[in-house]
Amino acid sequence: MKICWLPFSLSILLCVVFASPMAAAERWSIGLTANDAPIEAIVVDGASSSLPTVVLIGGLQGPDMTVDAVTREAAAFESLPQSRRGFRLIALPLANPERRPLQFPPTGTAYKDNAESHVLWRWIGIHAPDLVVIAGESGAGLADALSQTAAGFVGKIPSVVVAAQAGMLQSLHSTIAPSEAHLEINRRRSRSPRQLAEELGEIYGRDFAQPTYILAMALIAQLRLGNTSDVLRAVEPYLGGSRDSFATLSQSSLAAHILFYEIARRTQDERAAKLVVRAANNGFAEDGSLREFMPLHGGWSDSVFMDIPILVKAGALTGDRKYFDMAARHFFFMQKIVGRPDGLYRHQASSDAAWGRGNGFPALGMALTLTDFPKDHPDHPAMLAAFQKHMKALAALQDENGMFREVVDYPGAYPEYSGTSMIATAMMRGVRKGWLEGSVYQPIVDRAWQAILIRTASDGRLFDVAESTGTRGLTLKDYLRRAAILDRDPRGGAFAMILATEIAGIGVEF
């Protein structure tokens, strides 16, 4: 035993410890510059997970003396035995590699405008450190903004500016109390899956003014929560015939009919069943023969979710094998168009980019498809194998915080909310149904759930939901720069409700 200096709460404390081995630092890519270069962090764990988190930042004005100072300070901290590390350290030695003008809080659209400012502001906010230490006077604007404004709508974070010199951390003597942001994150973490679904249900899934997949998913979650009468009131105009659920021929309106399947399954309402069958019949010619492909597919990977499950649900309702045959035919057609050899999906044929939600759609779509697809169908083994290959490819790409990125295989692309919710739901369904090995995939789901939980405010504001991509011919750059919504968003809210109810085990068979 020995007496050691423990830099807990940034003060000198005496403790009695056994010597312990050093724990190696992790390297994270936390975001991208305007030119798509990674902004990197060094993460060094403290003696325990309950200790405070300190973020140490250098290089806010580009490569300068603060970069070396922060790098050395992080290395010195890392060299300590883990038992002597009184906090968790996240160091950003070069926070602004391209010397871009910074503004805090940032303006413009994340992450299209003021990319570096948005990356730093939102990343710090969602990681909710207890103290931010900025090396060099150039950080004064960030320090003031963090101390006075809730970063990322999470909470305020005490911040200080220090001289860029050795011993920056040890020179501070104030106790580190939990930051406002940290307390808010802890509060968010305390919610159960059902509690989160119910919170979101106060905002999302309240109407069906337009038959879209987004509104349908939220209403299915409401059904899973037991709010059947409210959902039936919302859909009655379509069941009664005063409104046409397929008046607009689109992928979204087709996929919306999954809601009517769930109503038919729960209530045995023949009107709902007829709507499901009518929508699914979009896959057949006038003579009843199978089409070559579903005509509304548009060439997007979305089609694996939008077109295929409704066919299978119609088959489940009617027992007619032709719906399963058409589902398999269209799946293999889409595999040829947007399937990649590595198991991921390009969003459209014009770009190889593996967009996050463009992988969430086929992930969730196949989970819903396989739920009701007959195991004795000759195409079942190949479809299941394709799903498993996709899940395996995605499993290797979950980031250090449990999220899947806006472009899933591009380090530094922003962690995206809706795609993560969809992928985690698919994996959860796969574990429940025995398609995926629980020991491998349950921890991935658990990490994703924790990540979504902290990115969901009780007022329905969500953290970094990608905007829509209805434009053809998008490049990799276009996908990387899709606007990241930090606000209420019906799409993100719907898929988070589906994930929460799936994890809670409520109505898992839809």
C-alpha positions in Angstrom: 0.0 0.0 0.0 1.0 3.6 -0.6 -0.1 7.1 -0.1 -1.0 8.6 -3.5 -2.1 11.9 -5.0 -5.6 11.5 -6.5 -6.8 14.3 -8.7 -10.4 13.8 -7.9 -12.6 16.9 -8.0 -9.4 18.6 -9.2 -8.2 18.9 -5.7 -5.4 17.1 -3.8 -6.9 14.2 -1.8 -5.1 11.5 0.2 -6.1 7.9 -0.3 -4.8 4.5 0.3 -4.7 2.3 -2.8 -3.1 -0.7 -4.2 -1.0 -0.1 -7.3 -3.0 -0.8 -10.4 -2.1 -1.2 -14.1 -2.7 1.6 -16.6 -5.8 1.5 -18.8 -5.1 2.6 -22.4 -6.8 5.6 -23.9 -9.4 5.3 -26.6 -9.4 7.4 -29.8 -12.7 8.7 -31.0 -13.7 10.5 -34.2 -16.3 12.9 -32.8 -17.2 14.8 -36.0 -16.1 16.2 -39.3 -14.7 19.5 -40.4 -16.1 21.4 -43.3 -13.8 19.4 -45.6 -14.8 16.1 -44.0 -11.6 15.6 -42.0 -12.2 13.9 -38.6 -12.0 15.8 -35.4 -10.5 13.4 -32.9 -10.7 12.9 -29.1 -8.5 11.0 -26.6 -10.6 9.3 -23.9 -9.0 8.2 -20.7 -11.1 6.4 -18.1 -11.0 7.3 -14.5 -10.8 5.1 -11.5 -14.6 4.4 -11.7 -17.5 5.2 -13.9 -19.1 7.3 -11.1 -16.4 9.9 -11.1 -16.8 13.3 -12.9 -16.0 13.8 -16.6 -13.6 16.6 -17.6 -13.2 17.7 -21.2 -9.9 19.4 -22.1 -9.8 21.3 -25.3 -6.9 22.8 -27.4 -6.5 24.0 -30.9 -9.6 26.1 -31.1 -7.7 28.4 -33.5 -6.0 25.6 -35.4 -2.6 24.0 -34.9 -0.8 26.0 -32.2 1.0 25.6 -28.9 -2.3 24.6 -27.2 -2.4 21.4 -29.3 0.9 20.1 -27.9 0.1 21.2 -24.4 -3.2 19.3 -24.4 -1.7 16.3 -26.0 1.0 16.2 -23.3 -1.5 16.7 -20.6 -3.6 13.8 -21.8 -0.5 11.6 -22.1 0.5 12.5 -18.5 -3.0 11.6 -17.3 -3.0 8.4 -19.2 0.4 7.4 -17.7 -1.2 7.4 -14.2 -2.3 4.1 -12.8 -6.1 4.0 -13.3 -6.7 3.9 -9.5 -5.1 7.4 -9.3 -7.3 9.0 -11.9 -9.9 11.0 -10.1 -12.0 11.7 -13.1 -12.6 10.6 -16.7 -10.7 12.8 -19.2 -11.8 13.5 -22.7 -9.2 15.6 -24.5 -9.6 17.3 -27.9 -6.1 18.5 -28.7 -7.0 19.9 -32.1 -10.6 20.9 -32.0 -10.5 23.1 -35.1 -8.0 21.6 -37.6 -8.8 23.9 -40.5 -8.8 27.2 -38.5 -12.4 27.9 -39.3 -14.2 30.8 -37.7 -16.1 29.6 -34.6 -19.3 30.8 -33.1 -21.0 29.6 -29.9 -23.8 28.9 -29.7 -23.5 28.2 -33.5 -25.9 29.4 -36.1 -26.9 27.9 -39.4 -27.9 24.3 -40.3 -26.0 21.5 -38.6 -23.8 20.1 -40.0 -23.9 22.1 -43.3 -23.0 25.5 -41.9 -20.4 26.3 -39.4 -19.6 22.6 -39.2 -16.8 22.7 -36.6 -18.9 24.9 -34.3 -21.9 22.6 -34.5 -19.8 19.5 -33.9 -18.1 20.9 -30.8 -21.3 22.5 -29.4 -23.5 19.5 -29.8 -20.9 16.9 -29.0 -20.0 18.6 -25.7 -23.7 19.0 -24.9 -24.7 15.4 -25.3 -21.6 14.1 -23.5 -22.5 16.4 -20.6 -19.1 16.7 -18.9 -19.0 18.2 -15.4 -16.3 20.7 -16.4 -14.7 21.9 -19.6 -11.2 23.2 -19.5 -10.0 25.2 -22.5 -6.3 25.8 -23.1 -5.5 29.3 -24.3 -7.4 32.6 -24.4 -8.9 31.7 -27.7 -11.5 29.6 -25.9 -13.1 32.4 -24.0 -16.2 32.5 -26.3 -16.8 28.8 -25.9 -16.3 28.8 -22.2 -18.8 31.7 -21.7 -21.4 30.0 -24.0 -21.2 26.6 -22.3 -21.5 28.3 -18.8 -24.5 30.4 -19.8 -26.4 28.3 -22.4 -27.8 24.8 -22.4 -25.6 23.1 -25.1 -27.7 20.9 -27.3 -30.7 21.7 -25.1 -29.2 19.4 -22.5 -27.9 21.8 -19.8 -25.2 24.3 -18.9 -21.7 23.2 -18.3 -19.1 25.0 -16.1 -16.1 26.0 -18.2 -12.8 27.7 -17.6 -9.9 29.0 -19.7 -6.4 28.2 -18.5 -2.9 28.9 -19.7 -1.6 26.2 -22.1 1.1 24.7 -19.9 2.1 21.5 -18.1 -0.1 20.7 -15.1 -3.2 22.4 -16.4 -5.5 20.0 -14.7 -3.6 19.8 -11.4 -3.5 23.6 -11.2 -7.2 23.8 -10.7 -8.4 23.6 -7.1 -12.2 23.8 -7.2 -14.4 20.8 -6.5 -16.2 19.3 -9.5 -19.9 19.1 -8.8 -22.2 17.4 -11.3 -23.0 19.9 -14.1 -26.6 20.8 -15.0 -26.1 18.9 -18.2 -24.8 15.8 -16.3 -27.8 15.9 -14.0 -30.2 16.1 -17.0 -28.5 13.1 -18.7 -28.8 11.1 -15.4 -32.5 12.0 -15.3 -33.0 10.9 -18.9 -31.2 7.6 -18.2 -33.6 6.8 -15.3 -36.6 6.3 -17.6 -37.8 2.9 -18.4 -38.6 2.0 -22.1 -42.3 2.2 -21.3 -41.9 5.6 -19.6 -40.0 7.0 -22.6 -42.7 5.6 -25.0 -45.4 7.2 -23.0 -43.6 10.6 -22.9 -43.2 10.6 -26.6 -46.8 9.4 -27.0 -48.0 12.7 -25.6 -46.5 14.4 -28.7 -46.3 11.8 -31.5 -49.0 9.4 -32.7 -51.9 11.7 -32.1 -53.5 11.8 -35.5 -53.6 10.2 -39.0 -54.4 13.2 -41.1 -52.3 11.8 -43.9 -51.7 8.1 -44.4 -47.9 8.1 -44.2 -45.5 5.5 -42.7 -44.3 8.1 -40.1 -47.7 8.6 -38.6 -48.5 4.9 -38.9 -45.5 3.8 -37.0 -46.3 6.2 -34.1 -49.9 5.0 -34.0 -48.7 1.3 -33.9 -46.6 2.3 -30.9 -49.8 3.8 -29.4 -51.6 0.5 -30.0 -48.7 -1.3 -28.2 -49.1 1.1 -25.3 -52.8 0.1 -25.1 -54.3 3.3 -26.5 -56.5 1.4 -28.9 -59.6 3.6 -28.7 -57.6 6.7 -29.6 -56.0 5.0 -32.6 -59.4 3.7 -33.8 -60.8 7.2 -33.7 -57.9 8.5 -35.7 -58.3 5.9 -38.5 -62.1 5.6 -38.6 -62.5 7.9 -41.7 -60.4 5.4 -43.6 -62.2 2.4 -42.2 -65.6 4.0 -42.8 -64.7 5.0 -46.4 -65.0 8.7 -46.1 -61.3 9.1 -46.8 -59.1 7.0 -49.1 -56.0 5.6 -47.5 -54.4 5.0 -50.9 -55.6 8.1 -52.7 -51.9 9.1 -53.2 -49.9 6.3 -54.7 -46.6 6.5 -52.9 -44.2 4.3 -50.9 -45.1 6.1 -47.8 -48.9 5.6 -48.1 -48.3 1.9 -49.0 -46.2 1.4 -45.9 -48.8 3.2 -43.8 -51.1 0.2 -44.3 -49.1 -1.8 -41.8 -51.2 0.1 -39.3 -54.4 -1.4 -40.7 -52.8 -4.8 -40.5 -52.2 -4.3 -36.8 -55.8 -3.1 -36.3 -57.1 -6.1 -38.3 -55.0 -8.5 -36.3 -56.0 -7.0 -32.9 -59.7 -6.3 -33.6 -60.6 -8.7 -36.5 -62.0 -5.6 -38.3 -62.6 -6.8 -41.8 -62.6 -3.3 -43.1 -59.0 -2.9 -42.0 -58.1 -6.3 -43.5 -59.5 -5.2 -46.9 -57.4 -2.1 -46.9 -54.2 -4.1 -46.3 -55.1 -6.5 -49.1 -56.0 -3.6 -51.5 -52.6 -2.0 -50.8 -50.7 -5.2 -51.2 -52.4 -6.0 -54.5 -50.2 -3.2 -55.9 -47.7 -6.0 -56.5 -49.9 -7.8 -59.0 -50.9 -7.2 -62.6 -54.6 -7.0 -63.6 -54.6 -10.7 -64.4 -53.3 -11.5 -60.9 -49.8 -12.4 -62.0 -46.8 -11.2 -60.0 -45.1 -8.0 -61.2 -41.4 -8.0 -61.8 -41.1 -5.6 -58.9 -43.2 -3.4 -56.7 -43.9 -0.4 -59.0 -43.4 2.3 -56.3 -39.9 1.3 -55.2 -38.2 4.3 -56.7 -34.8 2.7 -56.6 -34.3 3.5 -52.9 -33.3 1.0 -50.2 -36.4 2.4 -48.3 -38.4 0.0 -50.5 -37.3 -3.0 -48.4 -39.4 -1.4 -45.6 -42.0 0.4 -47.6 -43.0 -2.4 -50.0 -42.2 -5.8 -48.7 -43.7 -6.0 -45.2 -47.2 -5.1 -46.4 -47.1 -8.0 -48.8 -46.2 -10.4 -46.0 -48.9 -8.9 -43.7 -51.5 -9.5 -46.5 -50.3 -13.0 -46.8 -50.6 -13.5 -43.0 -54.2 -12.2 -43.1 -55.3 -14.2 -46.1 -53.1 -17.2 -46.1 -52.6 -16.7 -49.9 -49.0 -17.7 -50.8 -48.8 -15.3 -53.7 -48.1 -12.4 -51.3 -45.1 -14.2 -49.9 -43.9 -15.0 -53.4 -44.1 -11.4 -54.4 -42.4 -10.3 -51.2 -39.5 -12.6 -51.9 -39.3 -11.5 -55.6 -39.2 -7.9 -54.7 -36.6 -8.4 -52.0 -34.2 -10.1 -54.4 -34.8 -7.4 -57.0 -33.9 -4.7 -54.4 -30.8 -6.7 -53.4 -29.6 -6.4 -57.0 -30.2 -2.7 -57.1 -29.0 -1.5 -53.6 -27.4 -4.4 -51.9 -23.7 -4.1 -51.4 -21.3 -7.1 -51.3 -20.4 -6.3 -47.7 -24.0 -6.8 -46.5 -24.8 -3.1 -46.2 -27.2 -1.2 -48.4 -26.4 1.8 -50.6 -29.4 4.2 -50.4 -29.7 4.5 -54.2 -27.9 3.1 -57.2 -26.3 6.4 -58.1 -24.1 6.4 -54.9 -22.4 3.7 -52.9 -23.0 5.7 -49.7 -24.4 3.6 -46.9 -26.8 6.2 -45.5 -27.8 5.5 -41.9 -31.6 5.6 -42.3 -31.0 3.9 -45.7 -29.8 0.9 -43.7 -32.4 1.4 -41.0 -35.2 0.9 -43.6 -34.0 -2.6 -44.8 -33.0 -3.6 -41.3 -36.5 -2.9 -39.8 -38.2 -3.9 -43.0 -36.7 -7.4 -43.0 -37.4 -7.8 -39.3 -41.1 -7.1 -39.9 -41.0 -9.3 -43.0 -39.4 -12.4 -41.4 -41.8 -12.1 -38.4 -44.7 -13.4 -40.7 -42.8 -15.0 -43.6 -43.4 -18.8 -43.6 -40.4 -20.8 -42.6 -41.4 -23.5 -45.1 -41.3 -21.1 -48.1 -38.3 -21.9 -50.4 -37.0 -18.4 -50.2 -37.0 -18.1 -46.4 -33.4 -19.4 -45.8 -31.9 -16.9 -48.3 -33.9 -14.0 -46.9 -33.0 -14.8 -43.3 -29.3 -15.2 -44.3 -29.4 -11.8 -46.0 -30.9 -10.2 -42.8 -28.2 -11.9 -40.7 -25.5 -10.7 -43.0 -26.8 -7.2 -42.8 -27.0 -7.2 -39.0 -23.4 -8.6 -38.8 -22.1 -5.8 -41.0 -23.9 -3.2 -38.9 -22.8 -4.7 -35.6 -19.2 -4.0 -36.5 -20.0 -0.3 -37.1 -21.7 0.8 -33.9 -19.8 3.8 -32.6 -18.2 4.1 -29.2 -21.4 5.7 -27.7 -23.8 3.1 -29.0 -25.0 5.0 -32.1 -25.0 4.3 -35.8 -23.7 7.1 -38.0 -25.3 9.2 -40.7 -23.2 7.3 -43.2 -22.7 4.1 -41.2 -19.2 3.2 -42.4 -17.7 6.7 -42.5 -15.8 7.5 -39.3 -16.7 11.0 -37.9 -20.1 11.2 -39.7 -22.6 12.3 -37.1 -24.4 9.7 -35.0 -28.0 9.6 -36.3 -31.1 9.1 -34.2 -33.7 7.5 -36.5 -31.4 5.0 -38.2 -30.1 3.9 -34.8 -33.6 3.4 -33.5 -34.6 1.3 -36.5 -31.4 -0.8 -36.5 -31.7 -1.5 -32.8 -35.4 -2.5 -33.2 -34.4 -4.9 -35.9 -31.7 -6.5 -33.8 -34.0 -6.7 -30.8 -36.6 -8.5 -32.9 -33.9 -10.8 -34.2 -32.8 -11.7 -30.7 -36.4 -12.3 -29.6 -37.2 -14.5 -32.6 -33.9 -16.5 -32.4 -32.5 -15.2 -35.7 -29.6 -13.5 -34.0 -27.4 -14.7 -31.2 -28.4 -12.9 -28.0 -24.9 -12.9 -26.5 -23.7 -10.9 -29.4 -26.6 -8.6 -30.3 -28.3 -7.9 -27.0 -25.3 -5.8 -25.8 -25.5 -3.8 -29.0 -29.2 -3.2 -28.5 -28.6 -2.2 -24.9 -25.9 0.3 -25.9 -28.1 1.8 -28.7 -31.0 2.1 -26.2 -28.9 4.0 -23.8 -27.7 6.3 -26.6 -31.3 7.0 -27.8 -32.5 7.5 -24.2 -30.1 10.3 -23.5 -30.8 11.9 -26.9 -34.5 12.1 -26.1 -35.8 15.0 -24.1 -39.1 14.7 -22.2 -40.7 17.4 -24.3 -40.1 15.4 -27.5 -37.0 17.2 -28.7 -34.6 14.7 -30.4 -30.9 14.9 -30.9 -29.7 14.8 -34.5 -32.4 13.2 -36.7 -31.4 13.3 -40.4 -33.6 15.3 -42.7 -35.3 13.6 -45.6 -33.4 12.5 -48.7 -36.0 12.7 -51.5 -33.5 13.9 -54.1 -31.9 11.6 -56.6 -28.2 11.7 -57.5 -27.0 12.5 -54.0 -23.2 12.2 -53.5 -21.4 10.9 -50.4 -20.9 14.6 -49.4 -24.6 15.2 -49.7 -25.3 12.3 -47.3 -22.7 13.5 -44.8 -24.2 17.0 -44.8 -27.9 16.1 -44.4 -29.3 18.6 -41.9 -29.3 17.2 -38.4 -32.5 18.1 -36.7 -32.3 19.1 -33.0 -35.9 19.5 -32.2 -39.2 17.6 -32.3 -39.4 15.4 -35.3 -42.3 13.0 -36.1 -40.1 10.5 -38.0 -37.5 10.2 -35.2 -40.3 10.2 -32.5 -42.2 7.4 -34.2 -39.2 5.1 -34.5 -38.0 5.8 -31.0 -41.5 4.8 -29.8 -41.3 1.6 -31.8 -37.8 0.8 -30.3 -39.0 1.6 -26.7 -42.1 -0.6 -27.0 -40.0 -3.4 -28.7 -37.5 -3.4 -25.8 -40.4 -3.3 -23.3 -41.8 -6.4 -24.9 -45.2 -4.8 -25.7 -47.0 -6.2 -28.7 -43.7 -7.5 -30.2 -45.3 -9.4 -33.1 -46.5 -6.5 -35.3 
